[in-house]
């Protein structure tokens, strides 16, 4: 089994990257033959800007650009997709959102033709979300940020395409707490990624 771990952070020394590495380590430890690939969108120079070529794809007027096809192929080759990202303004970074805007295109992630049909095409895809935030859980709950993120990302993106969000976690107080527990939780997630039991949840304040 193979996991694609997508990371959206400019600093390779960040907690975001460390958590992604622990997920990969856990996958490698889970069973012989299991493996993972880390897609570092910043280092790889992925262009997140939705452009006229992408708009033509959405209208079924063109095939996706080469960089989009390459990303779609990486997802097609994976048994699980893991997104690891810092929380910026109560959502994902623009780099990751742009990756989704361009890669999860009409005709591949879903098939929409006005007044004719709508098909969810990613029903085979298992998704795990790990957001790293600096605020505490009370702030996310009190202002409805957690519910908003689930509505936008879990439901608005992945359910729209038919993908199953198996786990969706916010690792909070990341700038003030000992990161050890979050690194351990990430490793456990990797170890359980292809198991039947649900992934262990990180403790939140």
C-alpha positions as CSV (number, residue, x, y, z in Angstrom):
1,X,0.0,0.0,0.0
2,X,1.2,3.5,-0.8
3,X,0.4,6.9,0.7
4,X,0.9,10.3,-0.9
5,X,1.7,12.8,1.8
6,X,1.3,16.4,0.5
7,X,3.0,19.2,2.5
8,X,2.4,22.9,2.1
9,X,5.0,24.8,4.1
10,X,8.0,26.9,2.9
11,X,10.3,25.9,5.8
12,X,11.8,22.4,5.7
13,X,12.6,22.7,9.4
14,X,9.0,23.4,10.4
15,X,6.8,21.3,12.6
16,X,4.6,20.7,9.5
17,X,7.5,19.0,7.7
18,X,8.5,17.1,10.9
19,X,4.9,15.8,11.2
20,X,4.8,14.7,7.6
21,X,8.1,12.8,8.1
22,X,6.7,11.0,11.1
23,X,3.6,10.0,9.1
24,X,5.9,8.5,6.4
25,X,8.0,6.8,9.1
26,X,4.9,5.2,10.6
27,X,3.7,4.0,7.1
28,X,7.1,2.3,6.6
29,X,6.8,0.6,10.0
30,X,3.2,-0.6,9.5
31,X,3.8,-3.6,7.3
32,X,6.3,-4.9,4.7
33,X,5.8,-3.4,1.3
34,X,4.0,-0.3,2.6
35,X,5.5,3.0,1.5
36,X,4.9,6.7,1.0
37,X,5.9,9.6,-1.1
38,X,6.1,13.2,0.3
39,X,5.0,15.8,-2.1
40,X,6.6,19.1,-1.0
41,X,4.7,21.6,-3.0
42,X,6.9,24.6,-2.1
43,X,10.2,22.8,-2.8
44,X,8.8,21.4,-6.0
45,X,7.7,24.8,-7.2
46,X,4.1,23.9,-7.9
47,X,2.2,26.9,-9.4
48,X,-1.0,27.3,-7.4
49,X,-2.5,30.0,-9.7
50,X,-5.7,28.9,-11.5
51,X,-5.1,30.1,-15.0
52,X,-6.9,30.2,-18.4
53,X,-5.7,26.7,-19.2
54,X,-7.2,25.4,-16.0
55,X,-10.5,27.2,-16.8
56,X,-10.5,25.5,-20.2
57,X,-10.2,22.1,-18.5
58,X,-13.1,23.0,-16.2
59,X,-15.2,23.8,-19.3
60,X,-14.2,20.4,-21.0
61,X,-12.4,22.4,-23.7
62,X,-8.9,21.1,-23.1
63,X,-6.9,18.4,-21.3
64,X,-5.1,19.4,-18.1
65,X,-1.7,20.9,-18.2
66,X,1.4,18.7,-17.7
67,X,1.9,19.7,-14.1
68,X,-1.7,19.0,-13.2
69,X,-1.6,15.6,-15.0
70,X,1.6,14.7,-13.0
71,X,-0.2,15.5,-9.7
72,X,-3.3,13.5,-10.7
73,X,-1.1,10.6,-11.6
74,X,0.6,10.7,-8.1
75,X,-2.9,10.6,-6.5
76,X,-4.1,7.8,-8.8
77,X,-1.0,5.8,-7.7
78,X,-1.8,6.2,-4.0
79,X,-4.0,4.2,-1.7
80,X,-4.3,7.1,0.7
81,X,-3.9,10.8,0.5
82,X,-2.6,12.7,3.6
83,X,-2.6,16.5,3.6
84,X,-0.3,18.2,6.2
85,X,-0.4,21.9,6.5
86,X,-0.3,24.9,8.8
87,X,-3.6,26.7,9.5
88,X,-3.5,30.2,7.9
89,X,-6.4,32.5,8.7
90,X,-8.5,29.5,9.8
91,X,-8.0,27.5,6.6
92,X,-5.3,25.9,4.6
93,X,-2.5,27.9,3.0
94,X,-3.0,29.4,-0.5
95,X,-0.4,27.0,-1.9
96,X,-2.4,24.0,-0.9
97,X,-5.8,25.5,-1.8
98,X,-4.3,26.4,-5.3
99,X,-3.1,22.8,-5.6
100,X,-6.6,21.6,-5.0
101,X,-8.1,24.2,-7.3
102,X,-6.0,23.1,-10.2
103,X,-5.5,19.4,-9.6
104,X,-9.1,18.4,-8.5
105,X,-10.4,19.3,-11.9
106,X,-13.7,18.8,-13.7
107,X,-13.4,15.5,-15.6
108,X,-11.0,13.9,-13.1
109,X,-12.2,14.6,-9.5
110,X,-15.8,15.0,-10.6
111,X,-17.7,15.2,-13.8
112,X,-20.0,18.1,-14.2
113,X,-21.9,19.1,-17.4
114,X,-24.5,21.8,-16.9
115,X,-28.1,20.4,-16.9
116,X,-26.8,17.0,-17.9
117,X,-24.9,15.1,-15.2
118,X,-22.8,15.3,-12.1
119,X,-20.5,12.4,-11.1
120,X,-18.3,12.1,-8.0
121,X,-15.2,10.4,-9.4
122,X,-12.9,10.0,-6.3
123,X,-15.0,7.5,-4.3
124,X,-12.0,5.2,-4.1
125,X,-9.8,7.8,-2.4
126,X,-9.1,7.7,1.3
127,X,-8.1,11.1,2.8
128,X,-6.5,12.1,6.0
129,X,-6.2,15.8,7.1
130,X,-3.6,17.1,9.6
131,X,-3.8,20.9,10.2
132,X,-1.3,22.5,12.6
133,X,-2.6,25.6,14.4
134,X,-1.2,28.0,16.9
135,X,-4.5,28.9,18.7
136,X,-6.1,26.7,21.3
137,X,-9.1,24.4,20.9
138,X,-11.3,26.8,22.8
139,X,-10.7,29.5,20.3
140,X,-11.6,27.2,17.4
141,X,-14.8,26.0,19.1
142,X,-15.9,29.4,20.4
143,X,-15.7,31.1,17.0
144,X,-16.8,28.2,14.9
145,X,-13.5,27.9,13.1
146,X,-13.3,24.1,13.4
147,X,-16.8,23.7,12.1
148,X,-16.1,26.1,9.3
149,X,-13.0,24.2,8.2
150,X,-14.8,20.9,8.2
151,X,-17.6,22.4,6.1
152,X,-15.1,24.0,3.6
153,X,-12.5,21.2,3.4
154,X,-13.9,17.9,4.5
155,X,-17.4,18.4,3.0
156,X,-17.0,21.2,0.5
157,X,-13.9,19.7,-1.3
158,X,-13.6,16.0,-0.6
159,X,-17.2,14.9,-0.2
160,X,-18.0,17.0,-3.3
161,X,-15.7,14.6,-5.2
162,X,-16.8,11.5,-3.4
163,X,-13.6,11.0,-1.5
164,X,-13.8,9.6,2.1
165,X,-12.2,11.7,4.8
166,X,-11.1,8.9,7.2
167,X,-9.5,11.2,9.7
168,X,-9.5,15.0,10.1
169,X,-7.3,16.5,12.9
170,X,-6.2,19.9,14.2
171,X,-3.0,19.8,16.1
172,X,-3.4,23.0,18.2
173,X,-1.2,25.3,20.3
174,X,1.7,24.2,18.1
175,X,3.8,27.2,19.0
176,X,3.5,26.8,22.8
177,X,3.2,23.1,23.5
178,X,5.8,20.4,23.4
179,X,5.6,19.0,19.9
180,X,6.5,15.5,21.0
181,X,2.8,14.3,21.4
182,X,2.0,15.6,17.9
183,X,5.0,13.9,16.4
184,X,4.0,10.7,18.1
185,X,0.4,11.0,16.9
186,X,1.6,11.5,13.4
187,X,3.7,8.4,13.6
188,X,0.7,6.4,14.9
189,X,-1.4,7.7,12.1
190,X,1.1,6.4,9.6
191,X,1.3,3.1,11.3
192,X,-2.5,2.7,11.2
193,X,-3.1,4.3,7.8
194,X,-3.9,1.0,6.1
195,X,-5.3,-0.8,9.1
196,X,-9.0,-1.4,9.8
197,X,-8.9,0.4,13.1
198,X,-9.3,4.2,13.1
199,X,-6.1,6.2,13.5
200,X,-5.2,7.3,17.0
201,X,-6.3,10.9,17.8
202,X,-4.0,13.5,19.1
203,X,-4.9,14.9,22.5
204,X,-6.1,18.5,22.3
205,X,-6.3,21.2,25.0
